């Protein structure tokens, strides 16, 4: 019998026995089907992951399930405003197994049951919508290489939810590596070149001195005389990333210090202990607010002894607020007419515990007219959670440092998210992570 070979399966050796070929084909097909068990539905049923407070006990882990399913090639329905912003997808053994291992509550729905859910959401009288999630976003976190995951709420919750991300910093951004990513988070950075305004309290600390030397060396390596010039160049790379269609998310001091750096382009706002020469005494008058994403008409805080950048932050104006009453409210948006803010506000509650940071909240009187306020604390006239568009992309700013640590201090212990698996404050972060995966719908307003 002549030799028979099957080149479609790669470099098989020629075999004389046809039965051997058939056996090889059978075994390889079985192996291939096993590998596909994650991506192909076993039945016509659906996995339904409720996100309400009564049913779900692991909200944060549920986002990781959704991301992993997207990574496996599945399409997901994000059921906006239905049971806290639930997820629906084809019943797949790998997803079920993952839910069980990670403690995420789920239900199996027949096609008829699931169709009933979709019909109820699409009813014109119900404030909900079905958003298709199609492709997992490529995630980058702008953070110094020496920082640990618990130094920043976003890296902490991404790690906890088991959502993969890359760390990038000044070197990577100046090499235009942002083109590789869809979503960028800004670690609580100081883009003004003033080292977080920590000079008065921590200039004798080894970590402060190390951070300053590292930043100065990076600036020199890239041809900048000052760290403020380095940070401005990085800020412009982030601006261009957003303008080109990127999704920007920032928390704490990365929000206001970013806009301040853009407004101060070409103006020296750093005193001599930060860059070797005095600040421009006319700096305030030279700010260009048109270059900012979110803020306008703010006043700089120039003193190096003052732990504050400007009047954007409301921290020092809210001294009478006690932790027991510090809650902010999410707006309820029309899911069918304004799907973007509706997605970003998905939660099992509309009342979120407040939490402080170097930048705790944004004074409403310095917000630009086009800024969308999604979360606010009315008694203090402050916005906690804001959103806007820039070019083809979007940005979201979230005040505060750690949603489950009211006043996080340097050297404080790590927040253990196993103690807060349903955290509504952390859910807002993860809404932003999934947001780029959504199929775009035309706005109706």
KOLDO-785967 format. One record per atom (N, C-alpha, C): x, y, z. Coordinates in steps of 0.001 Angstrom, whole numbers, padded with zeros to 6 digits, always signed. Example, Ala and Ser with C-alpha at 12.3 -4.5 7.8 and 13.67 -1.06 7.14 Angstrom:
<marlos>
+013190-005690+007800 +012300-004500+007800 +013200-003300+007800 +012850-002250+007080 +013670-001060+007140 +012900+000030+007870 
</marlos>
This chain:
<marlos>
+000846-001192+000000 +000000+000000+000000 +000881+001243+000000 +000558+002226-000804 +001383+003441-000842 +001290+004195+000472 +002341+004994+000722 +002339+005827+001926 +001182+006826+001862 +000603+007126+003044 -000440+008161+003142 +000015+009173+004184 -000121+010444+003888 +000227+011474+004876 -000877+012519+004915 -001003+013180+006068 -002056+014166+006300 -001423+015515+006631 -000993+016272+005645 -000269+017511+005912 -001083+018558+006669 -002406+018461+006654 -003203+019473+007335 -002959+019480+008828 -002464+018390+009403 -002195+018319+010831 -000734+018548+011154 +000026+019093+010204 +001411+019420+010514 +002361+018360+009995 +003492+018193+010669 +004551+017316+010198 +004346+015882+010682 +003274+015224+010206 +003084+013814+010526 +004039+012972+009691 +004523+011933+010278 +005329+011002+009491 +004423+010174+008577 +004865+009817+007378 +004083+008934+006528 +003883+007593+007233 +002649+007052+007123 +002358+005761+007750 +001792+004815+006706 +002031+003551+006911 +001562+002549+005974 +000172+002047+006334 -000232+002193+007607 -001472+001608+008077 -002558+002670+008140 -003598+002531+007336 -004684+003496+007311 -005378+003582+008651 -005494+002472+009374 -006130+002494+010688 -005344+003372+011648 -004039+003364+011512 -003211+004207+012368 -003499+005678+012092 -003685+006023+010817 -004013+007396+010450 -005342+007802+011061 -006344+006906+010944 -007665+007226+011486 -007616+007401+012997 -006816+006559+013661 -006684+006681+015110 -006034+008008+015483 -005002+008392+014707 -004332+009666+014963 -005289+010835+014778 -006088+010771+013697 -007064+011825+013453 -008075+011924+014587 -008566+010777+015035 -009569+010750+016106 -009024+011378+017385 -007803+010981+017773 -007216+011488+019012 -006979+012987+018932 -006541+013455+017761 -006276+014888+017631 -007572+015689+017620 -008614+015158+017056 -009898+015845+017063 -010458+015944+018477 -010307+014867+019253 -010759+014891+020644 -010004+015959+021423 -008683+016008+021214 -007867+017007+021913 -008290+018418+021528 -008568+018619+020248 -008980+019947+019795 -010314+020355+020402 -011247+019405+020475 -012546+019704+021064 -012430+020046+022536 -011523+019371+023241 -011307+019682+024653 -010787+021104+024828 -009881+021512+023941 -009329+022856+024025 -010386+023916+023728 -011392+023537+022915 -012422+024494+022527 -013577+024554+023509 -013509+023754+024589 -014642+023689+025508 -014918+025026+026170 -013931+025910+026237 -014148+027225+026857 -014935+028136+025938 -014703+027979+024613 -015274+028937+023681 -016586+028491+023055 -016918+027197+023109 -018113+026709+022446 -019177+026308+023458 -020406+026756+023288 -021460+026393+024225 -021765+024907+024189 -021985+024339+025388 -022316+022924+025480 -023780+022723+025125 -024655+023624+025633 -026074+023569+025333 -026493+024904+024727 -027778+025036+024489 -028304+026309+024023 -028614+027228+025194 -028267+026823+026417 -028562+027614+027603 -027586+028781+027769 -027889+029641+028750 -027070+030802+029028 -026598+030796+030472 -025388+031332+030678 -024917+031619+032029 -025335+033042+032357 -026030+033184+033469 -026491+034491+033920 -025805+034802+035245 -025029+035900+035277 -024313+036304+036490 -025005+037536+037057 -025830+037357+038093 -026518+038510+038689 -025536+039386+039451 -025798+040686+039456 -024900+041628+040136 -025648+042482+041160 -026781+041986+041634 -027514+042701+042664 -026934+042370+044040 -027341+043121+045046 -026800+042936+046396 -027331+041678+047057 -028534+041255+046691 -029155+040105+047342 -028566+038771+046898 -028118+038694+045657 -027690+037404+045094 -026186+037262+045007 -025511+038298+044552 -024080+038192+044291 -023260+038452+045550 -022287+037595+045779 -021395+037760+046945 -019954+038038+046539 -019696+038137+045227 -018324+038355+044746 -018366+039240+043503 -018878+040453+043674 -019032+041354+042528 -017717+041608+041801 -016644+041828+042557 -015374+042188+041921 -014819+041037+041100 -014933+039820+041622 -014469+038644+040877 -015297+038427+039609 -016566+038854+039631 -017426+038652+038461 -016898+039397+037245 -016307+040573+037468 -015722+041304+036337 -014564+040514+035720 -013813+039834+036566 -012732+038992+036051 -013253+037843+035214 -014404+037282+035596 -015032+036232+034793 -015413+036787+033426 -016038+037962+033419 -016436+038573+032154 -015228+038835+031260 -014149+039346+031854 -012949+039626+031056 -012357+038329+030500 -012300+037283+031319 -011737+036009+030867 -012576+035411+029733 -013901+035549+029826 -014760+035052+028756 -014500+035802+027451 -014349+037127+027545 -014000+037904+026357 -012661+037453+025782 -011712+037219+026677 -010385+036771+026255 -010461+035424+025547 -011444+034606+025955 -011629+033298+025326 -012411+033339+024031 -012752+034520+023562 -013425+034652+022276 -014934+034715+022358 -015498+034808+023556 -016938+034859+023711 -017453+036294+023610 -018735+036412+023301 -019415+037698+023358 -020295+037708+024604 -020363+038859+025277 -021086+038957+026537 -022155+040032+026429 -023301+039760+027041 -024330+040784+027198 -024145+041446+028555 -023959+042761+028552 -023951+043513+029807 -025358+044067+029960 -026085+043562+030936 -027493+043872+031110 -027622+045105+032002 -027606+046246+031361 -027527+047520+032075 -028795+047763+032907 -028570+048035+034193 -029625+048335+035170 -030513+047129+035485 -030140+045947+035039 -030913+044754+035387 -030169+043990+036477 -030752+043943+037655 -030160+043267+038812 -028719+043725+039029 -028543+045038+039066 -027245+045608+039382 -026241+045617+038256 -026689+045424+037012 -025752+045395+035881 -025183+044008+035674 -026072+043036+035439 -025676+041624+035348 -025014+041303+034012 -024445+040100+033940 -023798+039623+032713 -024488+038352+032227 -024583+038221+030908 -025125+037016+030300 -024225+036543+029180 -024085+035226+029062 -023228+034655+028009 -023627+033209+027768 -023127+032619+026698 -023415+031214+026409 -022921+030320+027537 -023659+029229+027759 -023224+028273+028771 -022015+027506+028254 -020924+027666+028943 -019661+027038+028578 -019059+026429+029842 -018576+025229+029714 -018066+024507+030880 -016937+025282+031566 -016033+025858+030771 -014901+026566+031353 -015321+027770+032178 -016364+028482+031744 -016839+029646+032486 -017519+029205+033778 -018314+028143+033688 -018957+027616+034902 -017918+027213+035940 -016900+026517+035477 -015849+026058+036392 -015158+027252+037050 -014909+028291+036259 -014244+029478+036782 -015111+030169+037833 -016411+030263+037577 -017318+030866+038553 -017274+030104+039878 -017281+028792+039803 -017248+027980+041022 -015930+028173+041774 -014836+028188+041050 -013528+028319+041692 -013358+029691+042341 -013940+030717+041745 -013753+032073+042247 -014904+032546+043145 -015862+031674+043378 -016947+032013+044291 -017957+032999+043743 -018106+033050+042421 -019043+033980+041785 -020390+033297+041590 -021447+033891+042104 -022788+033331+041965 -023254+033437+040512 -023866+032357+040008 -024390+032367+038644 -025597+031442+038568 -026359+031609+037495 -027526+030766+037253 -027500+030311+035801 -028092+029145+035551 -028242+028670+034174 -029666+028967+033732 -029776+029686+032638 -031078+030054+032097 -031291+029372+030752 -032496+028864+030531 -032827+028331+029218 -032927+029481+028227 -032914+029143+026945 -033051+030188+025931 -034329+030988+026131 -035413+030284+026465 -036692+030961+026653 -036637+031901+027859 -036042+031438+028953 -035917+032290+030145 -035064+033518+029854 -033956+033299+029155 -033050+034406+028878 -033690+035405+027919 -034432+034894+026941 -035139+035791+026022 -036146+036651+026770 -036756+036065+027802 -037686+036830+028622 -036995+037967+029351 -035766+037710+029843 -034992+038766+030502 -034680+039891+029519 -034223+039519+028325 -033873+040527+027325 -035089+041364+026940 -036227+040700+026783 -037443+041433+026405 -037857+042417+027492 -037696+042011+028749 -038069+042915+029838 -037135+044121+029891 -035842+043906+029567 -034881+045015+029566 -035160+045972+028422 -035541+045428+027255 -035761+046260+026075 -037126+046929+026074 -037968+046604+027027 -039261+047270+027168 -039022+048779+027323 -039708+049598+026538 -039487+051057+026613 -039709+051640+027999 -040522+050985+028817 -040802+051502+030151 -039746+051123+031184 -038792+050275+030794 -037741+049868+031725 -036458+050629+031400 -035854+051243+032396 -034618+052002+032177 -033433+051038+032160 -033287+050341+031055 -032193+049393+030904 -031832+049224+029451 -030773+048488+029202 -030348+048209+027832 -029441+046990+027846 -029249+046417+026676 -028353+045280+026516 -027158+045753+025709 -026006+045810+026358 -024775+046262+025695 -023932+045041+025373 -023541+044908+024127 -022701+043791+023708 -021230+044095+023999 -020587+043227+024752 -019145+043318+024977 -018479+042324+024038 -017516+042793+023251 -017013+041978+022157 -015524+041644+022223 -014717+042561+022722 -013270+042346+022656 -012620+042838+023940 -011762+042029+024571 -011136+042476+025819 -010170+043629+025568 -010289+044713+026317 -009358+045837+026123 -007950+045480+026574 -006983+046023+025884 -005578+045881+026290 -005295+046967+027323 -004889+046551+028502 -004852+047432+029665 -003417+047777+030051 -003195+049060+030302 -001898+049523+030803 -002133+050375+032040 -001239+050242+033004 -001269+051062+034210 +000028+051863+034261 -000105+053181+034239 +001057+054067+034333 +001465+054152+035800 +002519+053476+036145 +002941+053399+037540 +004435+053163+037619 +005120+053716+038616 +006568+053488+038737 +006883+052008+038905 +007991+051545+038344 +008331+050113+038395 +008464+049564+039812 +008835+050414+040769 +009071+049930+042133 +007807+049881+042982 +006657+050295+042435 +005423+050292+043214 +004834+048884+043262 +004229+048542+044391 +003586+047251+044575 +002103+047373+044246 +001411+046245+043938 +000009+046322+043529 -000889+047067+044506 -000607+046967+045809 -001488+047603+046788 -001194+049085+046992 -000223+049637+046265 +000035+051073+046352 -001017+051881+045611 -001867+051223+044842 -002815+051914+043983 -004080+051069+043889 -005236+051705+044034 -006501+050963+044062 -006748+050197+042774 -006372+050765+041628 -006663+050109+040355 -005816+048855+040171 -004515+048948+040421 -003682+047752+040303 -004096+046702+041331 -004552+047159+042489 -005007+046226+043522 -006238+045459+043056 -007233+046156+042517 -008468+045468+042141 -008296+044680+040842 -007466+045135+039931 -007189+044325+038736 -006535+043005+039123 -005603+043072+040037 -004944+041856+040511 -005947+040942+041210 -006803+041517+042049 -007794+040729+042788 -008801+040074+041837 -009250+040810+040821 -010217+040283+039867 -009579+039374+038821 -008252+039284+038837 -007481+038442+037900 -007655+038920+036456 -007600+040229+036297 -007628+040852+034968 -006208+041262+034615 -005656+040759+033532 -004246+041036+033201 -004021+042471+032757 -002860+043003+033114 -002502+044359+032708 -000984+044465+032636 -000511+045464+031917 +000917+045762+031828 +001208+047045+032585 +002368+047094+033214 +002829+048334+033830 +003677+049102+032825 +003406+050384+032714 +004205+051255+031849 +004554+052495+032655 +005651+053129+032258 +006009+054375+032936 +006658+055313+031916 +007438+056245+032373 +007917+057319+031498 +008671+056798+030273 +009555+055829+030471 +010332+055307+029335 +009413+054757+028248 +008418+053961+028677 +007523+053327+027708 +006660+054360+026982 +006171+055366+027718 +005321+056363+027063 +006097+057217+026084 +007333+057555+026425 +008137+058367+025514 +008586+057579+024290 +008504+056247+024358 +008774+055401+023186 +007503+055130+022387 +006414+055783+022767 +005116+055626+022092 +004538+054227+022230 +004813+053573+023358 +004257+052245+023587 +002760+052266+023872 +002186+053431+024118 +000744+053499+024381 -000076+053025+023189 +000512+053022+022008 -000209+052555+020821 -000620+051091+020938 -000004+050362+021860 -000318+048941+022042 -001577+048715+022871 -002112+049780+023485 -003162+049611+024492 -004440+050372+024135 -005539+049904+024738 -006834+050560+024574 -007191+051410+025788 -006749+050985+026974 -007186+051597+028239 -005962+051886+029091 -005915+053090+029630 -004767+053507+030436 -005247+054070+031763 -004671+053564+032841 -004921+054135+034159 -003690+054899+034616 -003932+056061+035232 -002853+056852+035792 -002788+056620+037293 -001724+055973+037725 -001400+055825+039137 -001417+057216+039778 -001660+057288+041093 -001753+058617+041729 -000413+059354+041632 -000218+059898+040449 +001043+060512+040038 +001000+062026+040244 +002172+062650+040258 +002284+064110+040236 +002897+064503+038899 +002087+065044+038013 +002564+065437+036682 +003153+066847+036668 +003172+067521+037827 +003703+068881+037862 +005208+068917+038146 +005806+067794+038527 +007233+067773+038842 +007551+068223+040251 +006566+068193+041167 +006790+068624+042549 +006828+067442+043524 +007015+066246+042988 +007189+065038+043814 +006064+064854+044826 +004838+065087+044363 +003679+064859+045204 +003474+065885+046296 +004216+066980+046277 +004160+068001+047335 +004437+067384+048717 +005289+066347+048735 +005648+065681+049988 +006887+066302+050652 +007448+067344+050058 +008736+067877+050514 +008705+068285+051984 +007661+068966+052408 +007622+069487+053780 +007646+068370+054820 +006982+067260+054539 +006832+066197+055539 +007800+065025+055375 +008238+064766+054149 +008947+063508+053921 +010299+063652+053211 +010822+064866+053109 +012066+065037+052337 +013254+064306+052952 +013180+063955+054236 +014272+063213+054876 +014112+061700+054753 +012968+061265+054243 +012703+059826+054103 +013498+059255+052923 +013995+058030+053113 +014794+057393+052064 +013985+057195+050779 +012697+056834+050926 +011888+056589+049735 +011702+057869+048917 +011549+059010+049594 +011387+060281+048894 +012664+060614+048122 +013804+060482+048769 +015086+060804+048131 +015363+059879+046955 +015002+058606+047113 +015195+057652+046014 +014301+058001+044831 +013036+058316+045110 +012117+058673+044034 +012596+059925+043289 +013117+060901+044028 +013583+062125+043387 +014800+061848+042495 +015753+061075+042996 +016944+060757+042205 +016584+059952+040955 +015650+059025+041114 +015230+058216+039967 +014566+059079+038905 +013697+059985+039338 +013004+060861+038389 +013986+061789+037682 +014950+062326+038415 +015940+063215+037811 +016806+062464+036800 +017152+061234+037126 +017958+060433+036193 +017169+060119+034924 +015881+059818+035071 +015037+059548+033899 +014925+060793+033029 +014737+061941+033647 +014649+063187+032883 +015937+063438+032100 +017078+063262+032763 +018364+063495+032097 +018569+062507+030946 +018159+061273+031170 +018327+060247+030132 +017549+060593+028870 +016447+061291+029024 +015624+061655+027869 +015888+063080+027394 +016926+063720+027942 +017328+065023+027449 +016604+066198+028065 +015963+066000+029217 +015263+067098+029886 +016096+067618+031057 +016070+068926+031262 +016824+069519+032364 +016070+069409+033688 +014747+069291+033602 +013928+069265+034804 +012920+068107+034749 +012555+067620+035919 +011536+066565+035995 +010191+067099+035515 +009897+068368+035791 +008631+068947+035334 +008523+068908+033811 +009650+069070+033119 +009640+069003+031661 +009400+067577+031177 +009993+066621+031880 +009758+065204+031571 +008277+064875+031728 +007697+065275+032871 +006307+064937+033147 +005352+065616+032169 +005687+066823+031738 +004855+067500+030745 +004881+066735+029424 +006059+066261+029017 +006164+065487+027781 +005335+064206+027874 +005353+063573+029051 +004555+062362+029260 +003069+062709+029220 +002698+063816+029859 +001291+064249+029861 +000783+064470+028437 +001630+064996+027580 +001229+065224+026188 +001072+063905+025432 +001882+062909+025758 +001712+061587+025156 +000359+060991+025557 -000002+061190+026818 -001295+060698+027301 -002435+061457+026627 -002266+062762+026474 -003260+063574+025757 -003469+063055+024340 -002381+062768+023643 -002482+062298+022262 -003098+060900+022200 -002798+060063+023179 -003407+058729+023272 -004926+058861+023388 -005372+059770+024236 -006805+059963+024432 -007440+060558+023179 -006817+061561+022614 -007357+062206+021415 -007493+061219+020261 -006615+060234+020228 -006646+059245+019153 -007656+058132+019348 -008398+058177+020442 -009424+057159+020670 -009191+056304+021897 -008199+056644+022719 -007912+055859+023914 -008881+056151+025048 -008914+055234+026007 -009756+055376+027199 -008841+055652+028384 -008998+056830+028975 -008148+057255+030083 -008926+057222+031389 -008314+056645+032419 -008917+056611+033751 -007855+057047+034748 -008245+057925+035672 -007278+058410+036657 -007960+058577+038000 -007165+058429+039066 -007658+058616+040426 -006717+059522+041205 -007236+060043+042310 -006459+060791+043284 -005693+061938+042611 -004419+062110+042924 -003670+063272+042435 -003321+063192+040954 -003515+062036+040333 -003268+061951+038889 -004314+062717+038100 -005412+063083+038731 -006475+063810+038039 -006140+065301+037922 -006041+065980+039070 -005813+067428+039017 -004384+067783+038613 -003388+067012+039050 -002007+067339+038672 -001803+067200+037170 -002575+066310+036536 -002481+066136+035088 -002962+067395+034367 -004143+067873+034727 -004663+069080+034077 -003820+070312+034394 -003288+070374+035619 -002425+071506+035982 -001182+071521+035090 -000590+070351+034866 +000604+070269+034012 +000303+070751+032598 -000856+070371+032047 -001217+070818+030706 -001441+072327+030678 -002112+072846+031688 -002388+074286+031727 -001111+075103+031889 -000107+074520+032562 +001149+075228+032847 +002226+074948+031804 +001854+074497+030657 +002815+074233+029584 +003632+075497+029300 +004963+075407+029504 +005841+076550+029269 +005956+077509+030434 +005322+077177+031568 +005345+078054+032748 +006001+077299+033905 +006935+077917+034592 +007611+077283+035727 +006766+077477+036986 +006155+076396+037477 +005347+076475+038698 +006042+075772+039871 +007288+075335+039677 +008027+074593+040707 +009042+075500+041413 +009049+075438+042738 +010045+076189+043499 +011408+075490+043437 +012428+076151+043954 +013818+075726+043750 +014136+074345+044308 +013488+073922+045395 +013785+072596+045953 +013328+071469+045018 +012492+071811+044037 +012017+070812+043091 +012803+070805+041779 +013249+071994+041333 +013914+072024+040027 +015150+072924+039981 +015582+073475+041138 +016833+074219+041172 +016718+075701+040926 +015536+076205+040578 +015377+077650+040397 +013975+078053+040851 +013748+079353+041122 +012447+079792+041639 +011336+079637+040616 +010121+079530+041130 +008957+079484+040259 +008682+080860+039662 +007986+080877+038546 +007567+082125+037908 +006495+082779+038788 +006754+083988+039238 +005807+084673+040120 +004515+085078+039395 +004539+085032+038082 +003339+085325+037290 +002692+084041+036755 +003024+082909+037363 +002552+081613+036860 +001026+081546+036780 +000355+082020+037795 -001110+081934+037821 -001724+082630+036611 -001214+083801+036290 -001772+084568+035180 -001463+083936+033816 -000465+083083+033773 -000039+082500+032500 -000668+081137+032213 -001470+080606+033133 -002104+079301+032908 -003061+079373+031722 -003079+078304+030924 -003980+078226+029771 -004986+077103+030032 -006183+077459+030528 -007178+076454+030906 -007778+075743+029699 -007618+076295+028521 -008148+075640+027316 -007469+074294+027077 -006276+074125+027608 -005539+072872+027398 -005974+071759+028360 -006771+072097+029345 -007186+071112+030358 -008300+070202+029835 -008376+069009+030386 -009459+068086+030075 -010738+068478+030825 -010610+068717+032136 -011793+068809+032991 -011966+070139+033710 -010876+070858+034005 -010953+071954+034969 -010623+073313+034345 -011117+074349+035002 -010888+075731+034549 -010855+076656+035769 -010279+077817+035589 -010357+078914+036572 -009928+078528+037985 -009033+077587+038112 -008531+077219+039436 -007304+078062+039776 -007006+078136+041060 -005821+078857+041539 -004769+077860+042017 -003537+078114+041654 -002443+077256+042081 -002128+077473+043560 -001652+076416+044210 -001077+076522+045552 +000429+076386+045364 +001150+077490+045419 +002560+077515+045049 +003502+077127+046198 +003080+077302+047434 +003978+077064+048562 +004400+075599+048658 +005705+075325+048735 +006166+073937+048888 +005825+073346+050251 +005451+074197+051199 +005081+073732+052538 +003623+073290+052611 +002874+073563+051581 +001434+073303+051577 +001161+072034+050761 +000562+071050+051396 +000301+069749+050761 -000964+069827+049894 -000884+070607+048845 -002007+070785+047935 -001499+071425+046664 -002109+071051+045523 -001687+071597+044240 -002441+072857+043847 -003757+072853+044104 -004581+073955+043603 -005932+073938+044302 -006809+074819+043842 -008167+074863+044390 -009120+073933+043642 -008591+073027+042834 -009433+072003+042211 -009948+071039+043283 -009051+070602+044145 -009382+069619+045173 -010211+070262+046287 -011199+069517+046755 -012085+070038+047789 -011710+069574+049199 -010606+068857+049364 -010262+068271+050653 -010260+069288+051776 -009617+070412+051581 -009474+071398+052656 -010735+072232+052877 -011734+072068+052012 -012985+072807+052161 -014068+071946+052820 -013725+070699+053179 -014729+069774+053710 -014327+069249+055090 -013676+070075+055898 -013119+069626+057173 -014187+069234+058191 -015407+069728+058034 -016454+069406+059009 -017183+068105+058701 -016843+067464+057590 -017534+066237+057190 -016958+065048+057960 -017813+064311+058648 -017397+063135+059395 -017522+061886+058534 -016647+060890+058736 -016714+059665+057936 -018081+058987+057962 -018782+059092+059080 -020068+058399+059206 -021140+058952+058278 -020974+060184+057819 -021974+060773+056915 -021399+061051+055524 -020173+060623+055283 -019513+060915+054011 -019872+059834+052984 -020952+060057+052280 -021395+059175+051197 -021668+060039+049970 -021341+059532+048791 -021714+060271+047599 -022708+059460+046777 -023477+060155+045959 -024571+059533+045209 -024236+059444+043731 -024577+058304+043135 -024434+058141+041694 -025691+058637+041002 -025518+059257+039854 -026662+059667+039059 -027252+058454+038348 -028553+058478+038146 -029220+057437+037368 -029458+057984+035965 -028737+057440+035008 -028834+057901+033627 -029803+057028+032839 -030323+057566+031759 -031181+056797+030866 -030323+055830+030057 -030473+054535+030333 -029617+053536+029684 -029812+053503+028175 -031028+053741+027721 -031307+053656+026282 -030868+054909+025534 -030761+056039+026246 -030397+057291+025583 -028965+057729+025890 -028460+057388+027066 -027101+057748+027465 -026366+056500+027975 -026044+055573+027072 -025483+054284+027513 -024117+054392+028164 -023303+055382+027778 -021948+055461+028326 -021961+055737+029827 -022560+056847+030306 -022581+057046+031757 -023378+055973+032481 -024390+055404+031826 -025142+054313+032452 -024234+053117+032720 -023366+052782+031762 -022402+051694+031955 -021436+052009+033091 -020918+053231+033089 -019887+053593+034057 -020435+053681+035484 -021759+053770+035623 -022371+053874+036952 -023042+052578+037403 -022850+051477+036690 -023485+050225+037095 -023070+049838+038510 -024064+049489+039331 -023756+049133+040707 -024974+048499+041361 -024759+047927+042534 -025875+047357+043288 -026400+048342+044321 -025890+049565+044277 -026371+050649+045125 -026043+051963+044440 -026815+052987+044743 -026507+054308+044182 -025850+055215+045215 -025583+054670+046394 -024933+055428+047458 -023600+054771+047795 -022501+055508+047629 -021154+054963+047777 -020458+055616+048969 -019799+054817+049780 -019025+055376+050890 -017938+056300+050362 -017818+057475+050967 -016758+058395+050578 -015406+057904+051064 -014351+058404+050434 -012993+058064+050848 -012078+059194+050393 -011057+059445+051177 -010202+060596+050940 -008932+060228+050180 -008212+061238+049763 -006943+061059+049076 -006238+062399+049046 -005073+062441+048415 -004454+063757+048247 -005406+064654+047457 -006071+064076+046468 -007173+064742+045790 -008423+063926+046093 -009267+064451+046954 -010444+063714+047417 -011633+063898+046496 -011881+065129+046090 -013061+065449+045295 -012795+066732+044513 -013680+067016+043566 -013482+068150+042667 -014545+069220+042941 -014089+070442+043209 -015014+071543+043432 -015780+071831+042143 -017080+071888+042249 -017912+072012+041049 -017695+073334+040310 -017287+074361+041044 -017146+075658+040373 -015920+075741+039470 -015063+074723+039468 -013918+074733+038549 -014063+073679+037447 -015227+073069+037334 -015461+072094+036266 -015832+072800+034976 -015291+072343+033857 -015675+072886+032562 -017129+072521+032263 -017741+073283+031384 -019175+073117+031115 -019516+071759+030504 -018590+071173+029766 -018882+069900+029113 -018629+068672+029967 -018195+068868+031202 -017883+067739+032079 -019171+067117+032614 -019249+065799+032545 -020414+065070+033035 -020144+064595+034459 -020944+065065+035394 -020823+064623+036787 -021635+063344+036953 -020984+062262+037371 -021663+060980+037548 -021850+060616+039020 -021082+061254+039907 -021217+061023+041330 -020909+062305+042077 -021717+062639+043076 -021533+063910+043773 -021889+063783+045253 -021348+064708+046032 -021741+064880+047427 -022269+066298+047541 -023581+066437+047503 -024211+067750+047419 -023913+068675+048601 -023913+068163+049848 -023673+069090+050969 -022367+069863+050852 -021361+069284+050197 -020078+069974+050039 -019910+070571+048643 -020973+070472+047806 -020929+070988+046426 -019712+070461+045669 -019496+069167+045789 -018324+068553+045163 -018722+067389+044263 -017927+067172+043232 -018077+066025+042340 -017020+064993+042707 -017420+063727+042736 -016483+062659+043087 -016075+061807+041883 -016919+061826+040860 -016756+060884+039753 -017234+061603+038499 -016299+061922+037567 -016631+062759+036418 -016105+062124+035131 -016681+062554+034023 -016370+061920+032735 -016469+062949+031624 -015722+062720+030564 -015793+063609+029417 -015139+062999+028192 -015251+063699+027098 -014653+063278+025827 -013498+064216+025479 -012498+063633+024815 -011387+064450+024313 -010973+063866+022977 -011168+064625+021912 -010893+064085+020586 -011794+062888+020328 -011198+061783+019907 -011957+060568+019638 -012080+059666+020873 -011419+060058+021964 -011403+059211+023148 -012198+059784+024297 -012092+059124+025449 -012798+059573+026642 -011867+059517+027844 -012242+060261+028879 -011502+060226+030138 -012505+060137+031284 -012079+059515+032378 -012872+059448+033598 -011953+059735+034778 -012353+060669+035636 -011590+061013+036836 -012410+060621+038063 -011734+059989+039025 -012379+059458+040228 -011591+059947+041431 -012225+060741+042287 -011520+061309+043427 -011268+060290+044523 -010206+060511+045309 -009885+059638+046433 -008836+058599+046100 -008337+057951+047133 -007227+057018+046976 -007666+055553+046988 -008426+055134+048012 -008790+053728+048174 -010240+053642+048642 -011140+053087+047826 -012561+053063+048180 -012898+052318+049472 -011990+051515+049988 -012274+050789+051231 -011324+051176+052371 -010661+052302+052223 -009800+052831+053289 -010051+054330+053338 -010819+054786+054321 -011342+056155+054297 -010241+057201+054184 -009171+057045+054946 -008084+058026+054885 -006757+057281+054885 -006364+056805+053721 -005149+056003+053595 -003918+056886+053796 -003034+056441+054667 -001817+057183+054954 -000599+056383+054493 +000515+057094+054274 +001765+056420+053921 +002138+055450+055034 +002540+054249+054650 +002915+053148+055539 +001710+052430+056149 +000480+052812+055751 -000684+052067+056231 -000681+050650+055642 -001315+049682+056339 -001334+048306+055836 -002149+048189+054550 -001928+047086+053861 -002591+046819+052587 -004083+046567+052806 -004919+047094+051913 -006344+046770+051929 -006535+045345+051427 -007218+044532+052206 -007483+043139+051841 -008850+043068+051179 -008873+042901+049858 -010146+042896+049149 -010955+041638+049402 -010356+040614+049975 -011152+039465+050406 -012167+039879+051469 -011900+040989+052141 -012831+041506+053142 -013885+042420+052519 -013699+042762+051244 -014617+043688+050566 -014955+043176+049158 -015402+041933+049012 -015598+041362+047666 -016765+041963+046899 -017613+042738+047598 -018767+043353+046937 -018654+044873+046881 -017464+045410+047084 -017260+046855+047225 -017857+047662+046064 -018872+048501+046330 -019432+049334+045253 -018457+050406+044769 -017573+050880+045661 -016585+051870+045246 -015583+051297+044258 -015166+050054+044486 -014251+049397+043548 -014963+048987+042268 -016271+048733+042339 -017005+048383+041124 -016925+049498+040082 -016908+050745+040524 -016833+051853+039566 -015544+051781+038750 -014458+051365+039378 -013195+051192+038654 -013356+050126+037580 -013945+048994+037950 -014048+047871+037016 -015060+048141+035906 -016065+048992+036161 -016934+049413+035061 -016115+050067+033957 -015169+050897+034362 -014312+051582+033392 -013414+050614+032638 -013004+049538+033297 -012143+048550+032647 -012887+047840+031521 -014167+047492+031744 -014941+046793+030714 -015507+047731+029651 -015610+048994+029963 -016224+049962+029065 -015680+049916+027628 -014359+049814+027400 -013869+049789+026019 -014284+048556+025220 -014759+047513+025905 -015163+046291+025197 -016534+046419+024556 -017253+047491+024879 -018638+047629+024436 -018728+047988+022961 -019680+047345+022284 -019969+047726+020911 -020592+049110+020926 -020078+050001+020113 -020534+051386+020137 -021939+051509+019571 -022769+052273+020288 -024114+052577+019823 -024227+054068+019527 -024983+054454+018521 -025165+055894+018282 -025935+056524+019421 -025511+057722+019834 -026204+058428+020915 -027546+058945+020414 -028557+058925+021289 -029902+059381+020920 -030170+060789+021429 -029202+061367+022132 -029366+062737+022625 -028197+063591+022184 
</marlos>
